[in-house]
Amino acid sequence: MDLYTDYSLSSFSQVTATGLSNLLDGSISHDKITRMLSGVSCSSKELWQEVKADVRRHESEEACLIFDDTIISKPYTDENGIICRHWDHK
């Protein structure tokens, strides 16, 4: 999972299981990557278990945790298979 996360964060193009497999010269098959991703549980409980140690390490009266899901308009970006029009609250 760490390898796939690093790949998705550092990629400048479309992220796919096949793309990661190709990057690794086929040492891990795209089917194995797909099976791993389909078995990942993403509930709030699993998220908390993943980040709890980091949150507790930085916990203080002055600290705050911010989740930002802002979508910034990019008027000059063309639509493609990943980027498309969406409802804009602005």
mmCIF file as gemmi writes it, N, C-alpha and C atoms, coordinates in Angstrom:
data_model
loop_
_atom_site.group_PDB
_atom_site.id
_atom_site.type_symbol
_atom_site.label_atom_id
_atom_site.label_alt_id
_atom_site.label_comp_id
_atom_site.label_asym_id
_atom_site.label_entity_id
_atom_site.label_seq_id
_atom_site.pdbx_PDB_ins_code
_atom_site.Cartn_x
_atom_site.Cartn_y
_atom_site.Cartn_z
_atom_site.occupancy
_atom_site.B_iso_or_equiv
_atom_site.pdbx_formal_charge
_atom_site.auth_seq_id
_atom_site.auth_asym_id
_atom_site.pdbx_PDB_model_num
ATOM 1 N N . MET Axp A 1 ? 0.824 -1.19 0 1 0 ? 1 A 1
ATOM 2 C CA . MET Axp A 1 ? 0 0 0 1 0 ? 1 A 1
ATOM 3 C C . MET Axp A 1 ? 0.868 1.254 0 1 0 ? 1 A 1
ATOM 4 N N . ASP Axp A 2 ? 1.984 1.238 0.749 1 0 ? 2 A 1
ATOM 5 C CA . ASP Axp A 2 ? 2.876 2.405 0.773 1 0 ? 2 A 1
ATOM 6 C C . ASP Axp A 2 ? 3.422 2.701 -0.617 1 0 ? 2 A 1
ATOM 7 N N . LEU Axp A 3 ? 3.783 1.672 -1.346 1 0 ? 3 A 1
ATOM 8 C CA . LEU Axp A 3 ? 4.309 1.847 -2.698 1 0 ? 3 A 1
ATOM 9 C C . LEU Axp A 3 ? 3.255 2.475 -3.6 1 0 ? 3 A 1
ATOM 10 N N . TYR Axp A 4 ? 2.016 1.991 -3.534 1 0 ? 4 A 1
ATOM 11 C CA . TYR Axp A 4 ? 0.947 2.541 -4.367 1 0 ? 4 A 1
ATOM 12 C C . TYR Axp A 4 ? 0.656 3.983 -3.963 1 0 ? 4 A 1
ATOM 13 N N . THR Axp A 5 ? 0.652 4.279 -2.67 1 0 ? 5 A 1
ATOM 14 C CA . THR Axp A 5 ? 0.418 5.64 -2.199 1 0 ? 5 A 1
ATOM 15 C C . THR Axp A 5 ? 1.503 6.578 -2.715 1 0 ? 5 A 1
ATOM 16 N N . ASP Axp A 6 ? 2.759 6.18 -2.591 1 0 ? 6 A 1
ATOM 17 C CA . ASP Axp A 6 ? 3.857 7.004 -3.106 1 0 ? 6 A 1
ATOM 18 C C . ASP Axp A 6 ? 3.72 7.228 -4.605 1 0 ? 6 A 1
ATOM 19 N N . TYR Axp A 7 ? 3.352 6.181 -5.329 1 0 ? 7 A 1
ATOM 20 C CA . TYR Axp A 7 ? 3.157 6.275 -6.774 1 0 ? 7 A 1
ATOM 21 C C . TYR Axp A 7 ? 2.048 7.276 -7.101 1 0 ? 7 A 1
ATOM 22 N N . SER Axp A 8 ? 0.921 7.186 -6.402 1 0 ? 8 A 1
ATOM 23 C CA . SER Axp A 8 ? -0.198 8.074 -6.716 1 0 ? 8 A 1
ATOM 24 C C . SER Axp A 8 ? 0.097 9.524 -6.339 1 0 ? 8 A 1
ATOM 25 N N . LEU Axp A 9 ? 0.865 9.741 -5.284 1 0 ? 9 A 1
ATOM 26 C CA . LEU Axp A 9 ? 1.204 11.104 -4.884 1 0 ? 9 A 1
ATOM 27 C C . LEU Axp A 9 ? 2.24 11.752 -5.802 1 0 ? 9 A 1
ATOM 28 N N . SER Axp A 10 ? 3.119 10.959 -6.365 1 0 ? 10 A 1
ATOM 29 C CA . SER Axp A 10 ? 4.209 11.517 -7.165 1 0 ? 10 A 1
ATOM 30 C C . SER Axp A 10 ? 3.945 11.492 -8.67 1 0 ? 10 A 1
ATOM 31 N N . SER Axp A 11 ? 2.852 10.885 -9.084 1 0 ? 11 A 1
ATOM 32 C CA . SER Axp A 11 ? 2.574 10.76 -10.513 1 0 ? 11 A 1
ATOM 33 C C . SER Axp A 11 ? 2.072 12.069 -11.101 1 0 ? 11 A 1
ATOM 34 N N . PHE Axp A 12 ? 2.505 12.383 -12.307 1 0 ? 12 A 1
ATOM 35 C CA . PHE Axp A 12 ? 2.053 13.572 -13.012 1 0 ? 12 A 1
ATOM 36 C C . PHE Axp A 12 ? 1.021 13.222 -14.083 1 0 ? 12 A 1
ATOM 37 N N . SER Axp A 13 ? 0.639 11.969 -14.153 1 0 ? 13 A 1
ATOM 38 C CA . SER Axp A 13 ? -0.344 11.535 -15.144 1 0 ? 13 A 1
ATOM 39 C C . SER Axp A 13 ? -1.358 10.624 -14.465 1 0 ? 13 A 1
ATOM 40 N N . GLN Axp A 14 ? -2.194 9.992 -15.274 1 0 ? 14 A 1
ATOM 41 C CA . GLN Axp A 14 ? -3.226 9.101 -14.74 1 0 ? 14 A 1
ATOM 42 C C . GLN Axp A 14 ? -2.591 7.972 -13.929 1 0 ? 14 A 1
ATOM 43 N N . VAL Axp A 15 ? -3.159 7.693 -12.767 1 0 ? 15 A 1
ATOM 44 C CA . VAL Axp A 15 ? -2.652 6.652 -11.878 1 0 ? 15 A 1
ATOM 45 C C . VAL Axp A 15 ? -3.477 5.382 -12.091 1 0 ? 15 A 1
ATOM 46 N N . THR Axp A 16 ? -2.807 4.291 -12.441 1 0 ? 16 A 1
ATOM 47 C CA . THR Axp A 16 ? -3.485 3.015 -12.657 1 0 ? 16 A 1
ATOM 48 C C . THR Axp A 16 ? -2.638 1.888 -12.094 1 0 ? 16 A 1
ATOM 49 N N . ALA Axp A 17 ? -3.283 0.767 -11.85 1 0 ? 17 A 1
ATOM 50 C CA . ALA Axp A 17 ? -2.553 -0.428 -11.407 1 0 ? 17 A 1
ATOM 51 C C . ALA Axp A 17 ? -1.597 -0.887 -12.502 1 0 ? 17 A 1
ATOM 52 N N . THR Axp A 18 ? -2.03 -0.79 -13.749 1 0 ? 18 A 1
ATOM 53 C CA . THR Axp A 18 ? -1.172 -1.163 -14.873 1 0 ? 18 A 1
ATOM 54 C C . THR Axp A 18 ? 0.043 -0.235 -14.956 1 0 ? 18 A 1
ATOM 55 N N . GLY Axp A 19 ? -0.185 1.056 -14.715 1 0 ? 19 A 1
ATOM 56 C CA . GLY Axp A 19 ? 0.919 2.018 -14.738 1 0 ? 19 A 1
ATOM 57 C C . GLY Axp A 19 ? 1.96 1.709 -13.677 1 0 ? 19 A 1
ATOM 58 N N . LEU Axp A 20 ? 1.516 1.37 -12.468 1 0 ? 20 A 1
ATOM 59 C CA . LEU Axp A 20 ? 2.464 1.021 -11.407 1 0 ? 20 A 1
ATOM 60 C C . LEU Axp A 20 ? 3.198 -0.257 -11.755 1 0 ? 20 A 1
ATOM 61 N N . SER Axp A 21 ? 2.49 -1.246 -12.276 1 0 ? 21 A 1
ATOM 62 C CA . SER Axp A 21 ? 3.139 -2.491 -12.674 1 0 ? 21 A 1
ATOM 63 C C . SER Axp A 21 ? 4.205 -2.236 -13.74 1 0 ? 21 A 1
ATOM 64 N N . ASN Axp A 22 ? 3.878 -1.4 -14.718 1 0 ? 22 A 1
ATOM 65 C CA . ASN Axp A 22 ? 4.856 -1.057 -15.762 1 0 ? 22 A 1
ATOM 66 C C . ASN Axp A 22 ? 6.065 -0.332 -15.174 1 0 ? 22 A 1
ATOM 67 N N . LEU Axp A 23 ? 5.818 0.567 -14.229 1 0 ? 23 A 1
ATOM 68 C CA . LEU Axp A 23 ? 6.904 1.299 -13.579 1 0 ? 23 A 1
ATOM 69 C C . LEU Axp A 23 ? 7.845 0.351 -12.848 1 0 ? 23 A 1
ATOM 70 N N . LEU Axp A 24 ? 7.296 -0.742 -12.331 1 0 ? 24 A 1
ATOM 71 C CA . LEU Axp A 24 ? 8.083 -1.739 -11.597 1 0 ? 24 A 1
ATOM 72 C C . LEU Axp A 24 ? 8.583 -2.858 -12.508 1 0 ? 24 A 1
ATOM 73 N N . ASP Axp A 25 ? 8.54 -2.62 -13.821 1 0 ? 25 A 1
ATOM 74 C CA . ASP Axp A 25 ? 8.981 -3.604 -14.82 1 0 ? 25 A 1
ATOM 75 C C . ASP Axp A 25 ? 8.287 -4.951 -14.641 1 0 ? 25 A 1
ATOM 76 N N . GLY Axp A 26 ? 7.024 -4.918 -14.221 1 0 ? 26 A 1
ATOM 77 C CA . GLY Axp A 26 ? 6.237 -6.137 -14.096 1 0 ? 26 A 1
ATOM 78 C C . GLY Axp A 26 ? 6.552 -6.992 -12.887 1 0 ? 26 A 1
ATOM 79 N N . SER Axp A 27 ? 7.392 -6.498 -11.97 1 0 ? 27 A 1
ATOM 80 C CA . SER Axp A 27 ? 7.739 -7.307 -10.794 1 0 ? 27 A 1
ATOM 81 C C . SER Axp A 27 ? 6.522 -7.548 -9.889 1 0 ? 27 A 1
ATOM 82 N N . ILE Axp A 28 ? 5.535 -6.66 -9.953 1 0 ? 28 A 1
ATOM 83 C CA . ILE Axp A 28 ? 4.245 -6.861 -9.291 1 0 ? 28 A 1
ATOM 84 C C . ILE Axp A 28 ? 3.188 -6.708 -10.374 1 0 ? 28 A 1
ATOM 85 N N . SER Axp A 29 ? 2.338 -7.705 -10.544 1 0 ? 29 A 1
ATOM 86 C CA . SER Axp A 29 ? 1.345 -7.654 -11.617 1 0 ? 29 A 1
ATOM 87 C C . SER Axp A 29 ? 0.243 -6.644 -11.294 1 0 ? 29 A 1
ATOM 88 N N . HIS Axp A 30 ? -0.358 -6.099 -12.348 1 0 ? 30 A 1
ATOM 89 C CA . HIS Axp A 30 ? -1.455 -5.152 -12.133 1 0 ? 30 A 1
ATOM 90 C C . HIS Axp A 30 ? -2.646 -5.841 -11.473 1 0 ? 30 A 1
ATOM 91 N N . ASP Axp A 31 ? -2.83 -7.145 -11.699 1 0 ? 31 A 1
ATOM 92 C CA . ASP Axp A 31 ? -3.908 -7.883 -11.035 1 0 ? 31 A 1
ATOM 93 C C . ASP Axp A 31 ? -3.689 -7.947 -9.522 1 0 ? 31 A 1
ATOM 94 N N . LYS Axp A 32 ? -2.445 -8.131 -9.108 1 0 ? 32 A 1
ATOM 95 C CA . LYS Axp A 32 ? -2.136 -8.181 -7.679 1 0 ? 32 A 1
ATOM 96 C C . LYS Axp A 32 ? -2.4 -6.826 -7.027 1 0 ? 32 A 1
ATOM 97 N N . ILE Axp A 33 ? -2.049 -5.749 -7.735 1 0 ? 33 A 1
ATOM 98 C CA . ILE Axp A 33 ? -2.295 -4.396 -7.223 1 0 ? 33 A 1
ATOM 99 C C . ILE Axp A 33 ? -3.796 -4.143 -7.113 1 0 ? 33 A 1
ATOM 100 N N . THR Axp A 34 ? -4.546 -4.534 -8.143 1 0 ? 34 A 1
ATOM 101 C CA . THR Axp A 34 ? -5.999 -4.354 -8.132 1 0 ? 34 A 1
ATOM 102 C C . THR Axp A 34 ? -6.637 -5.135 -6.993 1 0 ? 34 A 1
ATOM 103 N N . ARG Axp A 35 ? -6.211 -6.373 -6.769 1 0 ? 35 A 1
ATOM 104 C CA . ARG Axp A 35 ? -6.752 -7.177 -5.652 1 0 ? 35 A 1
ATOM 105 C C . ARG Axp A 35 ? -6.448 -6.511 -4.312 1 0 ? 35 A 1
ATOM 106 N N . MET Axp A 36 ? -5.235 -5.99 -4.17 1 0 ? 36 A 1
ATOM 107 C CA . MET Axp A 36 ? -4.865 -5.318 -2.92 1 0 ? 36 A 1
ATOM 108 C C . MET Axp A 36 ? -5.76 -4.1 -2.695 1 0 ? 36 A 1
ATOM 109 N N . LEU Axp A 37 ? -5.981 -3.294 -3.737 1 0 ? 37 A 1
ATOM 110 C CA . LEU Axp A 37 ? -6.808 -2.092 -3.593 1 0 ? 37 A 1
ATOM 111 C C . LEU Axp A 37 ? -8.272 -2.427 -3.336 1 0 ? 37 A 1
ATOM 112 N N . SER Axp A 38 ? -8.776 -3.481 -3.939 1 0 ? 38 A 1
ATOM 113 C CA . SER Axp A 38 ? -10.184 -3.835 -3.736 1 0 ? 38 A 1
ATOM 114 C C . SER Axp A 38 ? -10.43 -4.405 -2.342 1 0 ? 38 A 1
ATOM 115 N N . GLY Axp A 39 ? -9.393 -4.847 -1.67 1 0 ? 39 A 1
ATOM 116 C CA . GLY Axp A 39 ? -9.535 -5.396 -0.325 1 0 ? 39 A 1
ATOM 117 C C . GLY Axp A 39 ? -9.327 -4.371 0.772 1 0 ? 39 A 1
ATOM 118 N N . VAL Axp A 40 ? -9.032 -3.128 0.402 1 0 ? 40 A 1
ATOM 119 C CA . VAL Axp A 40 ? -8.766 -2.08 1.382 1 0 ? 40 A 1
ATOM 120 C C . VAL Axp A 40 ? -10.077 -1.565 1.956 1 0 ? 40 A 1
ATOM 121 N N . SER Axp A 41 ? -10.159 -1.531 3.268 1 0 ? 41 A 1
ATOM 122 C CA . SER Axp A 41 ? -11.323 -0.972 3.945 1 0 ? 41 A 1
ATOM 123 C C . SER Axp A 41 ? -11.05 0.496 4.232 1 0 ? 41 A 1
ATOM 124 N N . CYS Axp A 42 ? -12.022 1.347 3.953 1 0 ? 42 A 1
ATOM 125 C CA . CYS Axp A 42 ? -11.813 2.789 4.104 1 0 ? 42 A 1
ATOM 126 C C . CYS Axp A 42 ? -12.855 3.425 5.015 1 0 ? 42 A 1
ATOM 127 N N . SER Axp A 43 ? -13.157 2.804 6.121 1 0 ? 43 A 1
ATOM 128 C CA . SER Axp A 43 ? -14.138 3.378 7.037 1 0 ? 43 A 1
ATOM 129 C C . SER Axp A 43 ? -13.457 4.399 7.95 1 0 ? 43 A 1
ATOM 130 N N . SER Axp A 44 ? -14.257 5.163 8.67 1 0 ? 44 A 1
ATOM 131 C CA . SER Axp A 44 ? -13.694 6.148 9.588 1 0 ? 44 A 1
ATOM 132 C C . SER Axp A 44 ? -12.895 5.467 10.701 1 0 ? 44 A 1
ATOM 133 N N . LYS Axp A 45 ? -13.288 4.267 11.079 1 0 ? 45 A 1
ATOM 134 C CA . LYS Axp A 45 ? -12.555 3.522 12.112 1 0 ? 45 A 1
ATOM 135 C C . LYS Axp A 45 ? -11.138 3.205 11.639 1 0 ? 45 A 1
ATOM 136 N N . GLU Axp A 46 ? -11.012 2.698 10.403 1 0 ? 46 A 1
ATOM 137 C CA . GLU Axp A 46 ? -9.677 2.388 9.871 1 0 ? 46 A 1
ATOM 138 C C . GLU Axp A 46 ? -8.84 3.651 9.699 1 0 ? 46 A 1
ATOM 139 N N . LEU Axp A 47 ? -9.485 4.738 9.253 1 0 ? 47 A 1
ATOM 140 C CA . LEU Axp A 47 ? -8.75 6.008 9.11 1 0 ? 47 A 1
ATOM 141 C C . LEU Axp A 47 ? -8.209 6.458 10.466 1 0 ? 47 A 1
ATOM 142 N N . TRP Axp A 48 ? -9.043 6.414 11.506 1 0 ? 48 A 1
ATOM 143 C CA . TRP Axp A 48 ? -8.602 6.829 12.837 1 0 ? 48 A 1
ATOM 144 C C . TRP Axp A 48 ? -7.448 5.958 13.334 1 0 ? 48 A 1
ATOM 145 N N . GLN Axp A 49 ? -7.541 4.65 13.116 1 0 ? 49 A 1
ATOM 146 C CA . GLN Axp A 49 ? -6.459 3.757 13.54 1 0 ? 49 A 1
ATOM 147 C C . GLN Axp A 49 ? -5.157 4.097 12.821 1 0 ? 49 A 1
ATOM 148 N N . GLU Axp A 50 ? -5.259 4.533 11.585 1 0 ? 50 A 1
ATOM 149 C CA . GLU Axp A 50 ? -4.073 4.874 10.801 1 0 ? 50 A 1
ATOM 150 C C . GLU Axp A 50 ? -3.42 6.174 11.285 1 0 ? 50 A 1
ATOM 151 N N . VAL Axp A 51 ? -4.222 7.167 11.662 1 0 ? 51 A 1
ATOM 152 C CA . VAL Axp A 51 ? -3.664 8.492 11.985 1 0 ? 51 A 1
ATOM 153 C C . VAL Axp A 51 ? -3.603 8.793 13.482 1 0 ? 51 A 1
ATOM 154 N N . LYS Axp A 52 ? -4.159 7.941 14.309 1 0 ? 52 A 1
ATOM 155 C CA . LYS Axp A 52 ? -4.271 8.217 15.74 1 0 ? 52 A 1
ATOM 156 C C . LYS Axp A 52 ? -2.923 8.538 16.392 1 0 ? 52 A 1
ATOM 157 N N . ALA Axp A 53 ? -1.897 7.762 16.109 1 0 ? 53 A 1
ATOM 158 C CA . ALA Axp A 53 ? -0.589 7.997 16.735 1 0 ? 53 A 1
ATOM 159 C C . ALA Axp A 53 ? -0.044 9.37 16.368 1 0 ? 53 A 1
ATOM 160 N N . ASP Axp A 54 ? -0.175 9.77 15.096 1 0 ? 54 A 1
ATOM 161 C CA . ASP Axp A 54 ? 0.298 11.099 14.684 1 0 ? 54 A 1
ATOM 162 C C . ASP Axp A 54 ? -0.512 12.208 15.342 1 0 ? 54 A 1
ATOM 163 N N . VAL Axp A 55 ? -1.83 12.034 15.406 1 0 ? 55 A 1
ATOM 164 C CA . VAL Axp A 55 ? -2.679 13.041 16.04 1 0 ? 55 A 1
ATOM 165 C C . VAL Axp A 55 ? -2.307 13.189 17.51 1 0 ? 55 A 1
ATOM 166 N N . ARG Axp A 56 ? -2.17 12.082 18.2 1 0 ? 56 A 1
ATOM 167 C CA . ARG Axp A 56 ? -1.825 12.136 19.629 1 0 ? 56 A 1
ATOM 168 C C . ARG Axp A 56 ? -0.443 12.76 19.854 1 0 ? 56 A 1
ATOM 169 N N . ARG Axp A 57 ? 0.493 12.507 18.957 1 0 ? 57 A 1
ATOM 170 C CA . ARG Axp A 57 ? 1.845 13.049 19.094 1 0 ? 57 A 1
ATOM 171 C C . ARG Axp A 57 ? 1.846 14.58 19.004 1 0 ? 57 A 1
ATOM 172 N N . HIS Axp A 58 ? 0.921 15.146 18.227 1 0 ? 58 A 1
ATOM 173 C CA . HIS Axp A 58 ? 0.876 16.601 18.037 1 0 ? 58 A 1
ATOM 174 C C . HIS Axp A 58 ? -0.247 17.258 18.826 1 0 ? 58 A 1
ATOM 175 N N . GLU Axp A 59 ? -0.957 16.469 19.604 1 0 ? 59 A 1
ATOM 176 C CA . GLU Axp A 59 ? -2.103 16.984 20.351 1 0 ? 59 A 1
ATOM 177 C C . GLU Axp A 59 ? -1.656 17.988 21.412 1 0 ? 59 A 1
ATOM 178 N N . SER Axp A 60 ? -2.303 19.137 21.416 1 0 ? 60 A 1
ATOM 179 C CA . SER Axp A 60 ? -2.067 20.154 22.445 1 0 ? 60 A 1
ATOM 180 C C . SER Axp A 60 ? -3.241 21.122 22.427 1 0 ? 60 A 1
ATOM 181 N N . GLU Axp A 61 ? -3.272 22.024 23.391 1 0 ? 61 A 1
ATOM 182 C CA . GLU Axp A 61 ? -4.34 23.022 23.457 1 0 ? 61 A 1
ATOM 183 C C . GLU Axp A 61 ? -4.27 23.984 22.268 1 0 ? 61 A 1
ATOM 184 N N . GLU Axp A 62 ? -3.062 24.209 21.725 1 0 ? 62 A 1
ATOM 185 C CA . GLU Axp A 62 ? -2.88 25.164 20.631 1 0 ? 62 A 1
ATOM 186 C C . GLU Axp A 62 ? -3.05 24.531 19.244 1 0 ? 62 A 1
ATOM 187 N N . ALA Axp A 63 ? -3.049 23.217 19.182 1 0 ? 63 A 1
ATOM 188 C CA . ALA Axp A 63 ? -3.087 22.534 17.885 1 0 ? 63 A 1
ATOM 189 C C . ALA Axp A 63 ? -4.508 22.436 17.348 1 0 ? 63 A 1
ATOM 190 N N . CYS Axp A 64 ? -4.614 22.363 16.031 1 0 ? 64 A 1
ATOM 191 C CA . CYS Axp A 64 ? -5.907 22.091 15.418 1 0 ? 64 A 1
ATOM 192 C C . CYS Axp A 64 ? -5.685 21.239 14.177 1 0 ? 64 A 1
ATOM 193 N N . LEU Axp A 65 ? -6.672 20.435 13.863 1 0 ? 65 A 1
ATOM 194 C CA . LEU Axp A 65 ? -6.614 19.536 12.715 1 0 ? 65 A 1
ATOM 195 C C . LEU Axp A 65 ? -7.62 20.035 11.696 1 0 ? 65 A 1
ATOM 196 N N . ILE Axp A 66 ? -7.16 20.295 10.474 1 0 ? 66 A 1
ATOM 197 C CA . ILE Axp A 66 ? -8.014 20.863 9.442 1 0 ? 66 A 1
ATOM 198 C C . ILE Axp A 66 ? -8.135 19.889 8.281 1 0 ? 66 A 1
ATOM 199 N N . PHE Axp A 67 ? -9.358 19.586 7.893 1 0 ? 67 A 1
ATOM 200 C CA . PHE Axp A 67 ? -9.636 18.807 6.686 1 0 ? 67 A 1
ATOM 201 C C . PHE Axp A 67 ? -10.185 19.774 5.653 1 0 ? 67 A 1
ATOM 202 N N . ASP Axp A 68 ? -9.527 19.883 4.539 1 0 ? 68 A 1
ATOM 203 C CA . ASP Axp A 68 ? -9.925 20.837 3.511 1 0 ? 68 A 1
ATOM 204 C C . ASP Axp A 68 ? -10.249 20.087 2.227 1 0 ? 68 A 1
ATOM 205 N N . ASP Axp A 69 ? -11.492 20.182 1.797 1 0 ? 69 A 1
ATOM 206 C CA . ASP Axp A 69 ? -11.886 19.525 0.548 1 0 ? 69 A 1
ATOM 207 C C . ASP Axp A 69 ? -12.199 20.563 -0.536 1 0 ? 69 A 1
ATOM 208 N N . THR Axp A 70 ? -11.491 21.671 -0.49 1 0 ? 70 A 1
ATOM 209 C CA . THR Axp A 70 ? -11.698 22.757 -1.437 1 0 ? 70 A 1
ATOM 210 C C . THR Axp A 70 ? -11.396 22.319 -2.866 1 0 ? 70 A 1
ATOM 211 N N . ILE Axp A 71 ? -12.252 22.743 -3.773 1 0 ? 71 A 1
ATOM 212 C CA . ILE Axp A 71 ? -12.004 22.548 -5.195 1 0 ? 71 A 1
ATOM 213 C C . ILE Axp A 71 ? -11.71 23.924 -5.778 1 0 ? 71 A 1
ATOM 214 N N . ILE Axp A 72 ? -10.513 24.096 -6.314 1 0 ? 72 A 1
ATOM 215 C CA . ILE Axp A 72 ? -10.106 25.378 -6.865 1 0 ? 72 A 1
ATOM 216 C C . ILE Axp A 72 ? -10.38 25.389 -8.361 1 0 ? 72 A 1
ATOM 217 N N . SER Axp A 73 ? -11.061 26.435 -8.813 1 0 ? 73 A 1
ATOM 218 C CA . SER Axp A 73 ? -11.357 26.558 -10.24 1 0 ? 73 A 1
ATOM 219 C C . SER Axp A 73 ? -10.083 26.734 -11.037 1 0 ? 73 A 1
ATOM 220 N N . LYS Axp A 74 ? -9.995 26.021 -12.14 1 0 ? 74 A 1
ATOM 221 C CA . LYS Axp A 74 ? -8.866 26.144 -13.057 1 0 ? 74 A 1
ATOM 222 C C . LYS Axp A 74 ? -9.444 26.371 -14.45 1 0 ? 74 A 1
ATOM 223 N N . PRO Axp A 75 ? -9.745 27.626 -14.781 1 0 ? 75 A 1
ATOM 224 C CA . PRO Axp A 75 ? -10.47 27.906 -16.027 1 0 ? 75 A 1
ATOM 225 C C . PRO Axp A 75 ? -9.724 27.515 -17.294 1 0 ? 75 A 1
ATOM 226 N N . TYR Axp A 76 ? -8.423 27.31 -17.231 1 0 ? 76 A 1
ATOM 227 C CA . TYR Axp A 76 ? -7.655 26.992 -18.438 1 0 ? 76 A 1
ATOM 228 C C . TYR Axp A 76 ? -7.302 25.52 -18.558 1 0 ? 76 A 1
ATOM 229 N N . THR Axp A 77 ? -7.833 24.676 -17.67 1 0 ? 77 A 1
ATOM 230 C CA . THR Axp A 77 ? -7.578 23.242 -17.728 1 0 ? 77 A 1
ATOM 231 C C . THR Axp A 77 ? -8.59 22.581 -18.653 1 0 ? 77 A 1
ATOM 232 N N . ASP Axp A 78 ? -8.117 21.79 -19.58 1 0 ? 78 A 1
ATOM 233 C CA . ASP Axp A 78 ? -9.005 21.088 -20.507 1 0 ? 78 A 1
ATOM 234 C C . ASP Axp A 78 ? -9.6 19.853 -19.846 1 0 ? 78 A 1
ATOM 235 N N . GLU Axp A 79 ? -10.826 19.508 -20.29 1 0 ? 79 A 1
ATOM 236 C CA . GLU Axp A 79 ? -11.43 18.265 -19.81 1 0 ? 79 A 1
ATOM 237 C C . GLU Axp A 79 ? -10.696 17.078 -20.414 1 0 ? 79 A 1
ATOM 238 N N . ASN Axp A 80 ? -10.634 15.982 -19.656 1 0 ? 80 A 1
ATOM 239 C CA . ASN Axp A 80 ? -10.071 14.726 -20.157 1 0 ? 80 A 1
ATOM 240 C C . ASN Axp A 80 ? -10.744 13.575 -19.424 1 0 ? 80 A 1
ATOM 241 N N . GLY Axp A 81 ? -10.187 12.384 -19.508 1 0 ? 81 A 1
ATOM 242 C CA . GLY Axp A 81 ? -10.801 11.216 -18.891 1 0 ? 81 A 1
ATOM 243 C C . GLY Axp A 81 ? -10.905 11.281 -17.381 1 0 ? 81 A 1
ATOM 244 N N . ILE Axp A 82 ? -10.077 12.094 -16.754 1 0 ? 82 A 1
ATOM 245 C CA . ILE Axp A 82 ? -10.082 12.209 -15.291 1 0 ? 82 A 1
ATOM 246 C C . ILE Axp A 82 ? -10.707 13.524 -14.846 1 0 ? 82 A 1
ATOM 247 N N . ILE Axp A 83 ? -10.408 14.605 -15.557 1 0 ? 83 A 1
ATOM 248 C CA . ILE Axp A 83 ? -10.871 15.935 -15.195 1 0 ? 83 A 1
ATOM 249 C C . ILE Axp A 83 ? -12.098 16.276 -16.034 1 0 ? 83 A 1
ATOM 250 N N . CYS Axp A 84 ? -13.21 16.604 -15.384 1 0 ? 84 A 1
ATOM 251 C CA . CYS Axp A 84 ? -14.43 16.958 -16.115 1 0 ? 84 A 1
ATOM 252 C C . CYS Axp A 84 ? -15.159 18.055 -15.362 1 0 ? 84 A 1
ATOM 253 N N . ARG Axp A 85 ? -16.203 18.562 -15.962 1 0 ? 85 A 1
ATOM 254 C CA . ARG Axp A 85 ? -16.984 19.617 -15.329 1 0 ? 85 A 1
ATOM 255 C C . ARG Axp A 85 ? -17.67 19.068 -14.077 1 0 ? 85 A 1
ATOM 256 N N . HIS Axp A 86 ? -17.793 19.895 -13.08 1 0 ? 86 A 1
ATOM 257 C CA . HIS Axp A 86 ? -18.487 19.523 -11.854 1 0 ? 86 A 1
ATOM 258 C C . HIS Axp A 86 ? -19.278 20.729 -11.375 1 0 ? 86 A 1
ATOM 259 N N . TRP Axp A 87 ? -20.226 20.483 -10.517 1 0 ? 87 A 1
ATOM 260 C CA . TRP Axp A 87 ? -20.997 21.568 -9.957 1 0 ? 87 A 1
ATOM 261 C C . TRP Axp A 87 ? -20.092 22.445 -9.132 1 0 ? 87 A 1
ATOM 262 N N . ASP Axp A 88 ? -20.161 23.736 -9.357 1 0 ? 88 A 1
ATOM 263 C CA . ASP Axp A 88 ? -19.312 24.693 -8.652 1 0 ? 88 A 1
ATOM 264 C C . ASP Axp A 88 ? -20.174 25.546 -7.748 1 0 ? 88 A 1
ATOM 265 N N . HIS Axp A 89 ? -19.927 25.488 -6.464 1 0 ? 89 A 1
ATOM 266 C CA . HIS Axp A 89 ? -20.729 26.231 -5.485 1 0 ? 89 A 1
ATOM 267 C C . HIS Axp A 89 ? -20.495 27.74 -5.545 1 0 ? 89 A 1
ATOM 268 N N . LYS Axp A 90 ? -19.456 28.167 -6.277 1 0 ? 90 A 1
ATOM 269 C CA . LYS Axp A 90 ? -19.175 29.607 -6.368 1 0 ? 90 A 1
ATOM 270 C C . LYS Axp A 90 ? -20.098 30.222 -7.39 1 0 ? 90 A 1
